[in-house]
Amino acid sequence: MDADAMSLEDRAIAKFAGRNARKKHERQPGEDEFEDVSNASTIMTTTMQPVKMCVEQRVPCGLVIIGGRPKSRKSWYALQLGIAKATGGRFMGVDTPAGRVLYVALEDNDRRMRQRLEFFGVRPENAPTKLHIVYEWPTGLEGAEKLQRWLEQYPDTVLIIIDVLQRFRGARDPRQSLYEGDYETMALLHGLTKRHAGLTVLVVHHVRKGAVDDPVEAINGTFAIAGAADAYIILRRGADKDEWIAHIDGRDWESWDHDHVWKFLPVEGWRQIGVSDGVELTEVQREIIRAAKDAGYITPTRLADLRGIGKSTAHESLHALVQKGAMRVYAGKYYPIAE
């Protein structure tokens, strides 16, 4: 993390603690001010502990963002995870230990939440008592302080869901830049995970419209949002209208060098069905290429008509093929690249 980002996080944590970040350290007699400074030799010889996981192979502990467009079922993902953690059930095919969950659902109400709970098979007789749901919560610093009090009262909490970030961060301080405002909000939430080992804070967020070259660029807001998180999941539609591509990355996810293919299924919810290595084409993508070959080229409008999908979705599908090196684009027309 660069120096500017660290100073912002330090500032946010100091603000959270109610202290002045510039206050001089008051040392006791004989105390070494720099006892916490390590060296490269120590780092290289220390046994590193594995990354803590909220759900093995699926969700890490720490501050995690899930981003997607409206109707991409981000909130369904959050609730599916919350139910699994509160009951000790399975999440996307993986068993997970039980713990207390707080779902801060700032865009929902009882009626909508009940419908979603029923979708996942929750009934009065099996409703998890350790899944807590609230629709109103303070924003910004006040909201983070209340989350801290919750954790002190319920130390067995393993998951906090913030749905959505825009509602939680509240009004921006006009004296701050957009980057500073985004980073301070995220740093407050990240501070909770640093003080409570094994805690996951899942933040639901929106993405920008239109295709982008880097999934991080899709996150609505500044780069501070992704930069302050431990991991992020960006959802975009796949070539098939029933498939979604989940781009997962973060500070400790260098080994996750491919995107995941997800489907949203009745009763079950999200299921991981495979990986997308950025090269292998799905059958739907091959059909798009064949259609382009037959006509010489294809446009988003033509693809939308052929597959009965929206023009923006068609554009994203074609853009994905360009990224895979299977097509090239010129003047709004997409041409297949000969194998």
Helices and strands as residue ranges (DSSP letters): H 3-17, H 40-45, E 53-55, E 59-60, E 62-68, H 74-87, E 90-91, E 94-95, E 100-105, H 110-119, E 131-134, H 140-153, E 157-163, H 165-169, H 178-195, E 200-206, G 215-218, H 224-228, E 231-237, E 243-250, E 259-265, E 269-276, H 283-295, H 300-307, H 311-323, E 327-330, E 333-336
